[in-house]
Amino acid sequence: MSNLYGLIGYPLGHSFSAAFFAEKFSREHVDARYENFEMPSVGKLRDFVRAHPQLRGFNVTIPHKQAVIPHLDDLSEEAREIGAVNVVKVCRGRLVGYNTDVLGFVRSLEPLLPSESEGKVALVLGTGGASKAVCYGLRGLGYHPQFVSRTRRDSIISYADLTPALMAEAHLVVNCTPLGMYPHVDVAPDIPYHLLTPRHILYDLVYNPPETEFLRRGREHGTITKNGLEMLHLQAEAAWEIWNAPARA
């Protein structure tokens, strides 16, 4: 039987991953299948893997990027540092977690950035697994990421803390929440959009719809905007390379 790959998360109606891999397999004449596996929790992950003996690897999305870690046998160094996993390789009964989100995010963001970003502040909306990879990537680009959430705690500020001074300092805003994702396309993070300028960059990890309410409001103020579709493609290609790399001894 052909090799099986897939995506676990809940819900999965928004995801383009299956379509991406179906097109890739057809274009490159790969004998494999990619399926969506809606999984409200990862508590029975091992049972799931045993039930699919053809499974060679899977992607992990909301809300399991952190919850999946205790169920794995090992992590790549990068995934361990980030504290989130979006790719799992299944090899000889072992589950090894990786993070390709950071590569996809950085490579898709870099063309938008000014020539000098060292020391600048970036606002990261949300505190889930995807935001961990984003912050890791931003630090590598020289940014100081600032988590923003609905509730203020520790080093996390709230949306109410987004003052005119902070918005003037932070020209990069990255949405790592699912707000605005299909089918709830009319909602957006509660940032002060009236303070945006053409100097700002709004990046949304959501790619369905192509222009979220977050990006639409930014565009109205002349900001540079980008959705997460290129990030999806880049991280998916990196995942494919991981799944097909020779197993370590």
C-alpha positions as CSV (number, residue, x, y, z in Angstrom):
1,M,0.0,0.0,0.0
2,S,1.1,3.6,-0.6
3,N,2.6,5.6,2.2
4,L,0.2,7.8,4.2
5,Y,0.7,11.3,5.5
6,G,-1.7,13.6,7.2
7,L,-2.7,16.5,9.4
8,I,-4.0,16.3,13.0
9,G,-5.9,19.1,14.6
10,Y,-9.4,20.3,15.5
11,P,-11.3,21.6,13.6
12,L,-9.7,21.2,10.1
13,G,-12.3,22.7,7.8
14,H,-9.9,25.7,7.2
15,S,-6.9,23.7,6.1
16,F,-5.4,23.7,2.6
17,S,-2.7,21.1,3.5
18,A,-4.5,18.1,2.0
19,A,-5.0,20.0,-1.3
20,F,-1.4,21.1,-1.3
21,F,0.0,17.6,-0.9
22,A,-2.5,16.1,-3.3
23,E,-1.3,18.5,-6.0
24,K,2.3,17.9,-5.1
25,F,1.9,14.1,-5.3
26,S,0.2,14.3,-8.6
27,R,2.7,16.7,-10.1
28,E,5.7,14.8,-8.9
29,H,4.2,11.3,-9.5
30,V,4.5,10.3,-5.8
31,D,2.6,7.2,-4.7
32,A,1.3,8.5,-1.4
33,R,-1.9,9.8,0.2
34,Y,-2.4,12.8,2.6
35,E,-5.5,12.9,4.7
36,N,-7.0,15.2,7.4
37,F,-7.6,13.6,10.8
38,E,-9.8,15.7,13.0
39,M,-8.7,14.9,16.6
40,P,-10.2,16.8,19.5
41,S,-7.4,15.7,21.8
42,V,-4.0,13.9,21.4
43,G,-4.5,11.6,24.3
44,K,-4.8,8.6,22.1
45,L,-2.1,9.5,19.6
46,R,-0.3,6.2,19.9
47,D,-3.5,4.3,19.2
48,F,-4.0,6.5,16.1
49,V,-0.5,5.7,14.8
50,R,-0.9,2.0,15.5
51,A,-4.2,2.0,13.6
52,H,-2.5,3.5,10.5
53,P,0.6,1.3,9.8
54,Q,1.2,3.1,6.5
55,L,1.6,6.4,8.3
56,R,5.1,7.9,7.7
57,G,4.5,11.4,9.1
58,F,2.0,14.0,9.9
59,N,1.6,17.7,10.4
60,V,0.2,19.2,13.6
61,T,-2.0,22.2,13.8
62,I,-4.3,24.1,16.2
63,P,-4.7,23.3,19.1
64,H,-2.1,20.5,19.4
65,K,1.3,22.0,18.6
66,Q,2.3,22.0,22.3
67,A,0.0,19.3,23.7
68,V,1.5,16.7,21.3
69,I,5.0,17.0,22.8
70,P,4.6,14.6,25.8
71,H,3.4,11.9,23.4
72,L,6.6,11.9,21.3
73,D,9.8,10.0,21.7
74,D,12.1,12.7,20.7
75,L,12.3,16.3,19.4
76,S,14.6,18.2,17.1
77,E,16.8,20.7,18.8
78,E,14.8,23.6,17.2
79,A,11.5,22.1,18.3
80,R,12.8,21.7,21.8
81,E,13.9,25.3,22.0
82,I,10.7,26.6,20.5
83,G,8.4,24.4,22.6
84,A,6.1,23.6,19.8
85,V,5.8,20.9,17.1
86,N,4.1,21.1,13.7
87,V,5.7,18.1,12.0
88,V,6.0,14.5,13.3
89,K,8.1,11.8,11.6
90,V,7.0,8.2,12.2
91,C,9.9,5.8,11.9
92,R,10.3,2.3,13.2
93,G,7.6,2.9,15.8
94,R,9.2,6.1,17.1
95,L,7.6,9.6,16.9
96,V,10.0,12.5,16.4
97,G,8.8,16.1,16.5
98,Y,10.1,19.0,14.4
99,N,9.2,22.6,13.8
100,T,9.1,23.9,10.2
101,D,6.8,26.8,11.0
102,V,9.8,28.9,11.9
103,L,11.5,28.3,8.6
104,G,8.3,29.0,6.6
105,F,7.6,32.2,8.6
106,V,11.1,33.7,8.4
107,R,11.5,33.0,4.7
108,S,8.1,34.4,3.8
109,L,8.5,37.5,6.0
110,E,12.1,38.5,5.1
111,P,11.3,40.2,1.7
112,L,8.9,42.6,3.5
113,L,11.3,43.8,6.1
114,P,13.3,47.0,6.2
115,S,17.1,46.7,5.7
116,E,17.6,47.4,9.4
117,S,15.4,45.6,11.9
118,E,17.9,45.0,14.7
119,G,16.4,45.9,18.1
120,K,13.0,46.7,16.8
121,V,9.8,45.6,18.6
122,A,7.4,43.2,16.9
123,L,3.9,42.5,18.4
124,V,2.9,38.9,18.4
125,L,-0.8,38.4,18.8
126,G,-1.6,35.1,20.6
127,T,0.4,32.8,22.8
128,G,-0.3,29.3,21.3
129,G,2.2,27.0,19.6
130,A,2.4,29.0,16.4
131,S,3.4,32.1,18.3
132,K,6.3,30.3,19.9
133,A,7.8,29.5,16.5
134,V,7.1,33.1,15.3
135,C,8.9,34.6,18.3
136,Y,11.9,32.2,17.8
137,G,12.1,33.4,14.2
138,L,11.7,37.1,15.1
139,R,14.6,36.9,17.6
140,G,16.8,35.4,14.8
141,L,15.9,38.4,12.7
142,G,17.0,40.8,15.4
143,Y,13.5,41.7,16.6
144,H,12.3,42.0,20.2
145,P,8.9,40.1,20.1
146,Q,6.2,41.2,22.5
147,F,3.4,38.8,23.2
148,V,-0.1,40.3,23.2
149,S,-3.1,38.5,24.6
150,R,-6.6,39.2,25.9
151,T,-5.3,38.9,29.5
152,R,-2.2,40.6,30.9
153,R,0.2,38.3,32.7
154,D,3.9,37.9,33.3
155,S,5.7,39.3,30.2
156,I,2.5,39.3,28.1
157,I,0.6,42.5,27.6
158,S,-3.1,42.9,26.8
159,Y,-4.7,44.5,23.8
160,A,-5.6,47.4,26.1
161,D,-1.9,48.1,26.6
162,L,-1.3,48.9,22.9
163,T,-0.8,52.6,23.3
164,P,0.0,55.1,20.5
165,A,3.6,55.2,21.7
166,L,3.9,51.4,21.4
167,M,2.1,51.2,18.1
168,A,4.5,53.9,16.8
169,E,7.5,51.8,17.9
170,A,6.3,48.4,16.8
171,H,6.0,48.5,13.0
172,L,5.5,44.7,12.7
173,V,2.4,43.0,13.9
174,V,1.9,39.2,13.5
175,N,-1.4,37.6,14.1
176,C,-0.9,34.0,15.5
177,T,-4.5,33.6,16.7
178,P,-7.2,31.9,14.6
179,L,-9.4,35.0,14.7
180,G,-10.7,35.7,11.2
181,M,-10.2,32.2,10.0
182,Y,-12.9,30.5,7.9
183,P,-15.8,30.3,8.6
184,H,-15.6,33.1,11.2
185,V,-14.3,35.7,8.6
186,D,-15.9,38.8,10.2
187,V,-13.8,38.9,13.4
188,A,-10.3,40.3,13.9
189,P,-7.8,40.9,16.8
190,D,-8.7,43.9,18.9
191,I,-5.7,46.1,18.0
192,P,-6.0,49.9,17.5
193,Y,-6.2,49.9,13.7
194,H,-6.6,53.7,13.5
195,L,-2.9,53.9,14.7
196,L,-1.6,52.0,11.7
197,T,0.4,53.7,9.0
198,P,2.1,52.8,5.7
199,R,5.2,52.1,7.7
200,H,3.5,49.1,9.5
201,I,3.6,45.5,8.3
202,L,0.7,43.2,9.2
203,Y,1.4,39.5,8.8
204,D,-1.4,37.0,9.4
205,L,-0.7,33.3,9.8
206,V,-4.3,32.6,8.7
207,Y,-4.5,32.0,4.9
208,N,-8.2,31.1,4.6
209,P,-9.7,33.5,3.6
210,P,-6.8,35.1,1.6
211,E,-7.5,38.5,3.1
212,T,-8.7,38.3,6.7
213,E,-10.5,41.1,8.4
214,F,-7.2,41.9,10.2
215,L,-5.4,42.4,6.9
216,R,-8.3,44.2,5.3
217,R,-8.4,46.8,8.1
218,G,-4.6,47.2,7.8
219,R,-4.8,47.7,4.1
220,E,-7.3,50.5,4.6
221,H,-4.5,52.4,6.4
222,G,-2.0,51.7,3.8
223,T,0.0,49.0,5.6
224,I,2.0,46.3,4.0
225,T,0.0,43.0,4.4
226,K,0.7,39.3,3.9
227,N,-1.2,36.1,4.7
228,G,0.2,32.8,5.8
229,L,-0.2,30.9,2.5
230,E,3.5,31.1,1.4
231,M,4.4,30.1,5.0
232,L,2.2,27.0,4.6
233,H,3.9,26.0,1.4
234,L,7.4,26.6,2.7
235,Q,6.9,24.6,5.9
236,A,5.1,21.8,4.0
237,E,8.0,21.4,1.6
238,A,10.4,21.3,4.6
239,A,8.1,18.7,6.3
240,W,8.3,16.6,3.1
241,E,12.1,16.7,3.3
242,I,12.1,15.6,6.9
243,W,9.7,12.7,6.3
244,N,11.8,11.4,3.4
245,A,15.3,11.9,5.0
246,P,17.2,8.7,5.8
247,A,16.5,7.5,9.3
248,R,19.3,8.1,11.8
249,A,21.0,5.0,13.1
